[in-house]
Amino acid sequence: MPEIFKIRFKESIIRTPTVESFRFIPEKKINFIPGQFLQVIFDKDNLNNRELNKFLSFSSSPTKDYIEVTKRISESKFSQRLKDLKPDDEIFIKGPLGSCVFDESYKRIGFLIGGIGITPVVSILEYIDDRRISTDVLLFYSNRTDSETAFKNELDKISFSNPKVKIIYLVTDCLSLDKNCIFSRLDKEFLKNYIEDLKKRIIYIFGPPKMVEAVKEICLELGMIKENIKVESFMGY
Ligand SMILES: Cc1cc2nc3c(=O)[nH]c(=O)nc-3n(C[C@H](O)[C@H](O)[C@H](O)COP(=O)(O)OP(=O)(O)OC[C@H]3O[C@@H](n4cnc5c(N)ncnc54)[C@H](O)[C@@H]3O)c2cc1C
């Protein structure tokens, strides 16, 4: 059941020119499953205030003593409230929420991720790393450009130390400086060529609603059964 927690701001971390993470110390342990999200509450008197109370995924593992959320920073009031936080400021969150979560019993998983949809994946991969879980992971992570690829160093570090975590980066708007990064969309041709064992994996799709719907449709066209496809749409993009 979701609860309301008080959390204390610790620090922020710039991930890309437009993406920033915010770390907090919770007043008490928050038990969540990697993949879940929460609601950041800046207007506690009116929980229905959609402008100041928004959903963000946990971008840290439950094994950490802090909780982290990561936002694509915009001109919105909500973004500004996050940016204005000072160390030791207290805010409220409601959570945990969502059922698109990691399950340790899955032997092989795949992630098809667009942009800021990477946030719950970071939580899941940190968890796999911290707990030394033997799940085989294939992550396809698509961004417009190299410079918009958030968490690249953190993801590479996990993949480097765990041969069961394989990451393929894609860019869609201009060629990458990284020779291992592919210039392509996550389209049907690409998925057909790059994942031979698609039907043997549990596939997670996180990202903006249009991207999630399109990629889910492709997975179904490629013969996946819908029970093996887990999706979370980041409504509001
Ligand atoms: C399950 C879930 C997890 C999410 N995780 C993340 C995350 O980890 N990081 C992240 O950056 N974002 C995440 N989001 C999206 C986040 O909640 C915000 O909607 C988004 O960041 C845009 O907020 P903003 O204040 O920058 O934009 P705004 O300027 O307020 O909105 C941008 C546009 O979206 C429209 N819009 C705003 N809210 C909604 C809504 N609720 N439904 C439909 N349209 C809307 C506005 O009208 C506007 O056109 C998640 C959303 C969901 C549902």
The ligand as a Tripos MOL2 file, in Angstrom:
@<TRIPOS>MOLECULE
LIG
   53    58     1     0     0
SMALL
NO_CHARGES

@<TRIPOS>ATOM
      1 C1          4.6600    6.0280  -14.0000 C.3       1 LIG1
      2 C2          5.3620    7.3140  -14.3760 C.ar      1 LIG1
      3 C3          6.7370    7.4280  -14.1660 C.ar      1 LIG1
      4 C4          7.4060    8.5900  -14.5590 C.ar      1 LIG1
      5 N1          8.7520    8.6830  -14.3310 N.ar      1 LIG1
      6 C5          9.4160    9.8070  -14.7140 C.ar      1 LIG1
      7 C6         10.8130    9.9420  -14.4690 C.ar      1 LIG1
      8 O1         11.4590    9.0520  -13.8850 O.2       1 LIG1
      9 N2         11.4160   11.0740  -14.8910 N.ar      1 LIG1
     10 C7         10.7270   12.0880  -15.5320 C.ar      1 LIG1
     11 O2         11.3440   13.1030  -15.9080 O.2       1 LIG1
     12 N3          9.3990   11.9870  -15.7580 N.ar      1 LIG1
     13 C8          8.7280   10.8770  -15.3580 C.ar      1 LIG1
     14 N4          7.3720   10.8010  -15.5580 N.ar      1 LIG1
     15 C9          6.6750   11.9490  -16.1890 C.3       1 LIG1
     16 C10         6.4610   13.0570  -15.1330 C.3       1 LIG1
     17 O3          5.4560   12.6750  -14.2140 O.3       1 LIG1
     18 C11         6.0350   14.3890  -15.7740 C.3       1 LIG1
     19 O4          4.7740   14.2650  -16.3680 O.3       1 LIG1
     20 C12         7.0060   14.8570  -16.8190 C.3       1 LIG1
     21 O5          8.2910   14.8720  -16.2370 O.3       1 LIG1
     22 C13         6.6470   16.2340  -17.3810 C.3       1 LIG1
     23 O6          6.5800   17.1380  -16.3130 O.3       1 LIG1
     24 P1          6.9580   18.6960  -16.4780 P.3       1 LIG1
     25 O7          6.6230   19.3290  -15.1720 O.co2     1 LIG1
     26 O8          8.3620   18.8310  -16.9420 O.co2     1 LIG1
     27 O9          6.1190   19.1130  -17.7300 O.3       1 LIG1
     28 P2          4.8730   20.0150  -17.9830 P.3       1 LIG1
     29 O10         5.4240   21.2440  -18.6160 O.co2     1 LIG1
     30 O11         4.0260   20.1670  -16.7700 O.co2     1 LIG1
     31 O12         4.0780   19.1090  -19.0030 O.3       1 LIG1
     32 C14         4.5770   18.7730  -20.2790 C.3       1 LIG1
     33 C15         3.3880   18.4530  -21.1950 C.3       1 LIG1
     34 O13         2.6670   17.2860  -20.7410 O.3       1 LIG1
     35 C16         1.3180   17.5970  -20.4290 C.3       1 LIG1
     36 N5          1.0440   16.8690  -19.1590 N.ar      1 LIG1
     37 C17         1.5540   17.1680  -17.9470 C.ar      1 LIG1
     38 N6          1.1380   16.2700  -17.0190 N.ar      1 LIG1
     39 C18         0.3450   15.3780  -17.6810 C.ar      1 LIG1
     40 C19        -0.3970   14.2350  -17.2750 C.ar      1 LIG1
     41 N7         -0.4140   13.8070  -15.9960 N.pl3     1 LIG1
     42 N8         -1.0870   13.5450  -18.2260 N.ar      1 LIG1
     43 C20        -1.0890   13.9630  -19.5160 C.ar      1 LIG1
     44 N9         -0.4320   15.0560  -19.9520 N.ar      1 LIG1
     45 C21         0.2730   15.7720  -19.0550 C.ar      1 LIG1
     46 C22         1.2510   19.0960  -20.2620 C.3       1 LIG1
     47 O14        -0.0250   19.5800  -20.6140 O.3       1 LIG1
     48 C23         2.3470   19.5470  -21.2280 C.3       1 LIG1
     49 O15         1.8600   19.6400  -22.5490 O.3       1 LIG1
     50 C24         6.6920    9.6600  -15.1630 C.ar      1 LIG1
     51 C25         5.3120    9.5570  -15.3310 C.ar      1 LIG1
     52 C26         4.6490    8.4010  -14.9330 C.ar      1 LIG1
     53 C27         3.1520    8.3010  -15.1180 C.3       1 LIG1
@<TRIPOS>BOND
     1     1     2 1
     2     2     3 ar
     3     2    52 ar
     4     3     4 ar
     5     4     5 ar
     6     4    50 ar
     7     5     6 ar
     8     6     7 ar
     9     6    13 1
    10     7     8 2
    11     7     9 ar
    12     9    10 ar
    13    10    11 2
    14    10    12 ar
    15    12    13 ar
    16    13    14 ar
    17    14    15 1
    18    14    50 ar
    19    15    16 1
    20    16    17 1
    21    16    18 1
    22    18    19 1
    23    18    20 1
    24    20    21 1
    25    20    22 1
    26    22    23 1
    27    23    24 1
    28    24    25 2
    29    24    26 1
    30    24    27 1
    31    27    28 1
    32    28    29 2
    33    28    30 1
    34    28    31 1
    35    31    32 1
    36    32    33 1
    37    33    34 1
    38    33    48 1
    39    34    35 1
    40    35    36 1
    41    35    46 1
    42    36    37 ar
    43    36    45 ar
    44    37    38 ar
    45    38    39 ar
    46    39    40 ar
    47    39    45 ar
    48    40    41 1
    49    40    42 ar
    50    42    43 ar
    51    43    44 ar
    52    44    45 ar
    53    46    47 1
    54    46    48 1
    55    48    49 1
    56    50    51 ar
    57    51    52 ar
    58    52    53 1
@<TRIPOS>SUBSTRUCTURE
     1 LIG1         1 GROUP 0 **** ****
